[in-house]
Amino acid sequence: MTVDQAGPDTATSPEGERATPDALDSLGRWRLRPGVSVTVLPHGVHLRGWITSVTLEGGAGLPVLWGRLAEALAGDGGAELARAAVAGSPLRTALVTVIGQLHDHDLLVERPAGENGDAAGPWLGAVADRPAEAAAALIRSRVRVLAARPDGPLARAAARALDRAGVRAATAEAADLPDGQVLLVAAGPGEPSPFAAEQDSEDRAVIVGLRPGVGFVTPVGSARQARADADGLADRLRPREALSGAEHPGLPALLASSAAQRLICAVAGLRDPSAEAGDGQLIPGLPTALVAEREPLRGEYRTWAGPVLVDADRVRPRADVRTLSEALARIPVLTDRLAGVLDEPDPGALPQLPAALVRSSVAGEVLVSGSARADLARLEAVCRAAELLLGKGESGLEGEGGPAVGAGAVHARGRALRRAGAGAAVRQQGARAGDTAGPFGGAAPVPWSPEPGRHPQALHWWSVLVRRLGVDADVAVSRLDTVGGGAVFHAEVQVQVQAQGRTATGGVLGTAVEASADEAVAFAALSAVVRVQAAADAPHARHLVTPGGAVASLARPEATAPWEDAGWTTAWLAESAAREPELQEALAALTGWSPQPWEPPADAHADVRALWSALRQCGFSVLSARPGHRTHPTLTEGSR
């Protein structure tokens, strides 16, 4: 920024005198935060604080002006400087502008009242909004360090870290805690003492756990929530425990000091240390756990979507995912190698052209997903993997009749209704072939051929299939009979087989249910391309996930570039998203069914409940499958 570009922070009367105090008049309340580094530049000054920095640039006199301001901050608080800089003068305007920038970048802190100006210490002075109050809260707080082995290295290290911060800590035995876990419980003034008993709701607690080669620190919460998080983290990290080798001597100290820091920050009203990590993969609004590993020795904060929610701030509903970028940001949480619930989809050595393929593992089986882009393929893979795991054992269908998962309610509803619409298409086509009237009549055939005037995406993916991949294929398109006249089209791409001089229809390569004939052909042809690629490059895949138009509701861009016509994927998805609400209404009328939120049954396995909870916390939606409906195998399933 340039000081000369900022305006004054004062109101003046017609006579030129200040009518209201400005930032210079109130400068006596403030001082420069401890630890702020200052670098004087030829025409300005650069300041670096705890987590912020600012460069002020102007004329050659700006370093001189900063020197006067720094003297005022360290001395009389600017009383003499305020008298020297008259109202409305350029000097006062420049000073007010610089002071405003210091406030905006949190480089000033209030001067404490009384004689003990430095009682808070340099650390609290550098990070706390009100260091004196934060220090007082720490002095009044009491912490109990509970462990099955109070004399163990983890408990001793935690107690030392608390003592160094000026927090009274007492170590006691808790036989019900697992070996290798230490519970830190804090109580402030007016709260029940943690020395008497462990509290359930009004306390602030954190658990540090250490197993061979790996450890964790839970988010701060109630003691019950901390215990639940610790149990969940211990289960997730158990496969990462080292089988042998000496423990790294620094691992207990790293974990214990991190646990003490999290609790101290909570007691003092400071931001959680994970907020200082600057990691773009952490999801705002979701708790974080610190996970540390021995080889190499390191600790890293990770978004934690635990299976058990106790505290009110953890139970409240999370906002649905609304955009593709939000959905993609949550995939690393669900697929985290240490704390996640799903395997991460990875392109690996799979081809990315003409369609993009990714691979993951589901219950030890290979799942391959494909789409027009790798990010869309990753999202489809995560949703289908979750469906397979959530539906395991339900109605004996091994996931085929299980719930529908989507990144938000609109995406999940689109996936569920398309699944049901595919079954309705089969029934209507059967009704027409048998000349029997079903509840909605029969499907009406729609002629389709790759001729000029068709949608560019339909022509593109059909050309890729029959020309680039050399597949002798045909497509059958039909308009499904719906109540209210909504447009629903079903396209089915079949391979042509030459036998005894005659052309016969072979297996189904791809299907789609969309709002227009061209759109249905485009997704059906793209699905066929994915299937052909997967058969060549991932022949051992147990599950194949082919794309559908439901993802368009997420992938629709806010604006497209002027050169992006219907042939571009972004413009195509934007067109599809615009038709999605009407298509979902038509599919609901066609199937006579509206998907409802799904929850695991009471006797569901713990892994199923953990996955369902993680999906909901990340803004994903889980909707029920249509009763009595079995997923059409050519829509999402590969050959068995």
N, C-alpha and C positions, 0 to 999 in steps of 0.2 A: 504494500500500500504506500501511497505518497501522502505525507502530512498535508501538503498544500491542497489536496483534493477534498479534505474533510471540512465540514462546516462547524461553527461554534456550538458549544453546549451551554448557552446562556440566553436568557431573555433580557432585553434592554428596553428601557423606557424611552419616550421621545427625546428626553434630555440627555440620553447616552449613558445613564447610570443603570447598574444592574438592578432588575426588579426581583429576580429570584437567585438564590445561590447556585453556583455551578460546581463542576467537578474539582476545580482548584480550591474553592472555598472549603470543601469537605475533605481535602486531601489529608488533613491532620488525623483522620480516623484510620488511615491506611499506611502500610509499609510494604516494601518489596518482600516477596516470599523468600524464606531461607532457601538457599541452593540455586537461585536464579543466576545464570551466567550471562554476562554482558560482553558483547564484542562491538567495539566502536569501529564504524566504517568511515570512509572518506566523506560520505554525504549522508550518513545515517547511523543507525545502531541496530544490532541484532540481539534479541533476548531469548534465552532458552530456559523454560521451566521444567517441571516434573514430567508433564506429558504434552505441553504446548510450546510453541515458539512463534515469534513474530519479528519481521524485519520492517523497520520504519526508515523510509528514505525521503529525503528532501534536499534542501540546500546545504551548503558548507557549514551553516550555522546550527544545523540540527544536532551534531555531537556536543556543541557548547550548551545548547538548550537542555539536552539530556543530562549533562553534568550538573546543571543547576537543579533539575528535577530530582536527580538521584540524591543530591545533598539534602534536599527538602524531605525526601522519604526517609532518609536515615537520621535526620535531625529534628527540626522544629515542626515538621509536618506541612511546610509550605506557607506559613503565616507571612513571613517576610516576602516570599515570592508572590503571593497573592496581592500584597500591597504594591509591589513594583509593577505588576502587569495590570494596567488599567483596563476597565471594561471596554469591550469592543476593539481592543488593539489587536494587531496581528500576532503579537507575542502571546497574549492570553488565549487567542483562538488556537494557536499551535499547541500550547500546553494542555488545554482541555482535550484536544484531539488525541495527543499522546496518552494522556491519562485514560481516556475512553478505550483506547486499544489495549492498555494494560489490564483494564477490567474485563474486556471481552475475551482476552486470552488467559484469564485467571492467574495473572502474575502478581496481584496484590492481595494482601490478607489484612483483616482488621487488627488494629493494635489492641492487645489485651488490656483490660482495666486493672488498676492496682500496681503493686510493686513487682509482682512476680511475672514480668513480661515474657520471660523465656522458660516458664515452667513446662510448657508443652513440649519443648525440645525441637530440634531441627526437623525431625521426620514429620511430626504432626503439623508443624508450621508450613512444611512444603506441600502437604496433601489435603489438609482439612480445611473446610470452609470457616470453621470457628475452632481454632486449635485449642484454646483454653477450655472450652466446653468439652471437646473430645478428650483432652487429658483428664479432666475431672471425672468423666464417665468411666475411664479406664481405672482411675484410682479407686472409685467407689465399687467397681465390679468385683465379683468373686467367681473363680472358676474351679470346678472340680474335675480332676483328671482321673478317669475310671478305666481300669484294665484288669484282665484276669491275672496279669503279672505286673503289679505296680512297680516292681524293681527292674522291669525289662528296659532295653535301650530305647524303645519307642516312647514309652511313658516318661522316662527320665528326660529325653530330648524335648518332649512337648512341655514339660514343666519348666525346664530351663528357658525355653523360648518365651514363655509367658512371664516368667520372672524378669527377664531382661527388658521386657516391654513395660514393666511396672505394674503388672497385674498379679494380684494375690492368687496363688494356685495351691491346691492341696490334692495330693494323690491318695487314692483309695482303691480298694479291691472291689471288682464287680465280677462275680463268678459266672454270671449269665452271658458275659461278652465272649465271643469266640477268641481263641488264642490268635494273637497277631493284630488285634483291633484295640484302639484306644478311643474312648468317648470323652470329649471335652464339652462340659456343660457350664454355661455362664448365666448368672443372674445379676441384675442391676438393683439399684435402690428401690425399695418398695415391693420387690418381687420375692417370692419364697426363696430361701437360701438353698443353693445347690449343695451345700455341705450336709443338709439334712436328708435330702432324697432327690432322686432324679425327677425332673418335672416332665409334664406331658405336652403343655400347650404354650405357656408363657415364657419358656426358656429359649435360649439360643444355643444350639449345639452343633457339633461337627464331629465326624468320626474319621480317624486316620487308620488305614489298614495296610498291613505289610505281609506279603507272602513271598516265597522264594523267587527272586528276580523281578517282582512287580509289586506295585502298591498303589494306593489311591487316597484321596481326600474328598469326602462328600461335600455337597453344597451345604451352606448354613441353613438350618431349619430347627424345628422342634426335635426333641430327643427321639420321639417315635419316627419322625420322618427321616432323621439321620440313620437310625437303625435299619429302616426299610431300604434306604439308598445303599447302605453298606452291604446288606445281604444281596441286593441286585448286582452291585459292582463286583462283589466277590464271585458270584456265579458267572458273570460275563468274562472275568479275567482269569478264571481257573484254567482254561486251555493255554494261557500264556505263562503259567508258572514254570519256572526252570526246574528241571529234574535233578540237577546236580550243580556243583560249583559253590564256592564260598560267596557269601553275601557281600555286596559292595558296602564298605563302611560308611559311605556318604549317603546311602539311600534312606536309612532311618532318620538322619538329620534333615535331609531334604523334605521328607514327608511331614515330619513333626513340626518343623518350622513353618511349612506352608499351612498346615492345619491351624497352628496358633495365629498366624497372620490373618487367615480368613475370619476366625472368631474375633480377634481384636478389632478388625475393621468393622464387623457387624456391631460390636459393643460401642465403638466410638462413633458410629454413624458415618463411616467412610464407605466409598465404593468398594465392591468386592474386588480382590486382586485380579480376577479374571477379566474385569473391565479394562485393565491396563495392558492386557496382552496384545491388543491390536490385531487379533486374528479375525480375518474376514469370514472364516468358516463358523465362528460362534454365532448362534441364532439369538438375536435380542429377544428378551422375554422368557427364555428357557434357561433352567439352571445349568451350571457347569460343574464338572468333576475334574479334579486334577489326577492324572494317571502318570505314574513314574515307572520307568523301566531301568533295569540294571545295565544292560549292554546295548548301546552305550548309556551311561547314566544321564538321564534327562527327565524332566517333568513337563507335561503339556496339558493345558486346559482343554477339555472336550465337552461339547454340549451333551447333557445327560437327560435322556428321556426314560426315567426309571419306571419299573412296572407297578409300583405301589405309590399312590398319592394320598397323603394324609393332611398336610397343611393347606389352609384356605387358598394361598397364592398358587399352589400347585394343582388344586382341584378345579379351579375356575376354567371354563371352556376356552380353548385357544381359537384364534381367528383362522378361518379357512384360508388355504393357499388360493391366490387369485391370479397369479401370473406364472409363466414358465420359469422366469428367473427365480421366483420364490420357491417353486417346486424343486428346481435343480440345486438350490442352496440347502435344502433339507435332505436331499439324497445322501450326502456325506454323513449326516447325523444317523440316519437309519442304517447305513452300511459301514459305519466306523469299524475299523479292524479290531479295536479293543472293546469298545462300548456299544457297538451297534447290534441290530437284530436281524440284518439281512446281509447277504454277500454282495459285494460291490460289483456292478456290471462293468466290464472292461473290454475295450475293442481287441486288445492283444494283437494277434497276428491275423485276425479276421479281416476280410476286405471291407473297405469303406465306399467303394464304388462298384456298380451303379447305385446300390443301396448300402446304407451303413449298418453293420452288424456289431453287436456286443454280446458278451458271454458272461454268465454268472452260474452259481451253484445253488440248488434248492434241495435241501435234505440229501445231499450227496449226489444229486443228479444234475446233469448239465442242462442249462436253460439258455437258449439263444433267442435274441430279440433283434428285429430289424425295422428300419424306417427310412424316411427320406434323409434324415440327419441323425448324427450320433446322439445328440442330446435328447431327441425324441425317442430314440431306441432305448436309451438308458431309463427314461421315465417309464416307458411301457414295461421294461424288464422288472423294475422295482414293483410296479403295481401287480403284475402277474405273479411274481414270486410271492408277494404277500398274500394274494388270493389262494395260491396253492397251499401255503402253510396254514392260513386261517381255516380253510375248508377241509383240512386233512381229517379224514374219518367222518365227516358230516355226510349223512345219508349213504355212506359207503362209496362215495364217488371220488374220493381222493382229490378233492379240490375242484372237480368239474362242476359240481353243483354248489360250490361255496359262494361266499359273498363277493361283491364287486368292490374294488378298491380304486380310488382316484385321488388326484391331487386337488382336493376341494370337492364340494358337493356337486357342482355342475359337471366336472370331469367324471366323477364316479357315477353320477346318474346317466350320463351319456354312454359310458361303458356298459352299465347294466342294461339299459334299454336296447342298445344295439345287440347285445347278447340275446335278449328275449326276442327282438325283432328278427334275428336270423332263424330262430325256431319257428316263428310265425310264418316266415317266408316259405320254409319247407312244407308246412302244413297247407298253406294256400296253394302252392304249386301242386301238391299231391291232390288237393281237392279239385283243381282244374283238370288235372290229368285223368282223374277218376270220374269227372263230370258229376261230382257231388258237391252240394253247396255247404260250405262251412259257415261259421258264424259271421264271417265278413265276405263270403263269396270266395272267388279264386283270384290268383295273381294274373294280371294282364301283361302279356309279353310286349316289350318295347324294342323295336328294331334299333340296333346300334352297329355302326361300322366306323373305322378310323378314316374319316373323310374331312376335308377342310370345313372349318366352322365349328368343329368340336372343341371342347375345352383343351387348352394347351397341355395341362397336366395329364389329362386322360390320354391324349395322343402321345405324350412323352413316355409314360410308363408302359403303354402298350407297345410302342416302338422298341423300348429297351427289352421287353420280354420276347417279342417275336423276331426282332432283327439282331439286336446285340447279343442276346443269349441264345438265339436260334431255336426257340421253343415253338412248336407247331400247336397253337392254342386257338380256342374259340371262346367267345363270351356270350352269356345269356343274361339279358336284362329284363326285369319285370317290375311293374308298378303294383305295389301291394294295395289291397282294398282296405281303406281306413274309414272310421266313423268321422264325419265332419269334412272329409275331402282333403285332409292334409297329405302332402306329397311325401311318400316313402318309396324309395327305389332299392331293389336288391340286384346285385350283379354277382355272377359266378363265372370265374375263369376256369375252363377245363382244357386239358391237354388232348389233342387229337391223336388217335392211334391208327396207323395203317395196317390193316390185316386182310389178306386175301383180296387185294385190289380194292378194298372198300375202306372208307374213313369212318371210324367209330369214336365215340366219346370215351376218353379215359378218365383218370382221376381228377379230382378237383384241386386246383392249385391255389385259388384265392377267392374269398367272398367278401362282400361289403354291403352294409345297409346305410344309405345316405339320403340326402335331401334332393338330389338330382341324379339323372341317369349318368351324366358325365362324371359327377363326383363319385358315384358308386363304382363306375368302371375304373377311375383313377386309383382308388384305394384297393380295389380287387386286383388290378394289374400290379400295383406296388407290392401287395401281399404275395402275389405269385412270384415276383422277382425275388423277394426275400426268401421264399421257400426254395426256389431253385438254387440261390446262392448258398443257403444253409445246407442243402443236400450235398453240395459239392465241397464245401469248406468246413462243415461241422456235422458230418454224417452220424456221429454218436450222440447228438443232442437228444435228450429225452423229452424236452418241451420246446416248442417253437412259438414265439409270440410275434404275430403279424400286426401291422399298424391299422388304426381306425381313425375316423374323423373326430372322435370325442376330444382328442388332444388339442384341436384347433381352438377351443374356448380358452385355453391357457396360452397358446403360442401366438395368438393374435397380437401383432405389434401395435403400439400406440399410433404410429404413422409409418407409412411406407415411402420410400424414396421415389422421386418422379419417374425414374426409369424402371421401377419394379411393376411390371404388368402381371397379368394372370399367369404367365409362364414361370414366375418366381415363386418359390415355396412360401415365402412370407406373405405375398399377396394372395396366394391360393388359400392359405390357412385363414387369412382375414375374411375372405369370402365365405369359407365354411363356417367360421365362428358366427358370422351374421345370420346364418340360417339355422344355427344350432337350437335356439329356443323353440322355433316352430317345429323342427324335426323331433325334439323330445316330446312335445305335446302330441304330435301325430303318432309317435311310437307308443306313448302311454295309451292313446285311444285304440291303437291297433292291438296291443297286447292285453288291454284291460287291467293294467297293473302299474302301480307306482312304487318304486323302490323306497324302502324305509331304512332308518339307521339299524345297523346290526351290532349285536354284542355277543361275546362268547357265552356259551351255556355254562351253567354253574359247575359242571364237571369237566370243563375244558382243561387241557394241559396248561401248566404254568407258562410254557413258551408261547402258547397261543395268546394268552391274556397279556403277556409282556409285549408281543408284537402289536396287538390291537391298541394297547395303551400308548406305545411309541408312535404309531401312525397318527392317532388323534392329537397327541401333543405337538406333532410336527405339522398340523394343519391338513392332514389327509383325511378323507372320509371313507367309511366302510359301510356299504349298503347291502341289504339282504338280497339273496338270489331269489328268482321267481319260484314259488313253490311248485315242485314237481317238474321243474325244467332242468334239462341236462344241456350243458354247453355244446353248441354245434362244433364238432371236432375240427372242421376246416377253418374256423374263425381264428382260433388262438392256439390250437394244439398241433404239434408236428406228428409225423407218422410214428406209430409205436414200434 
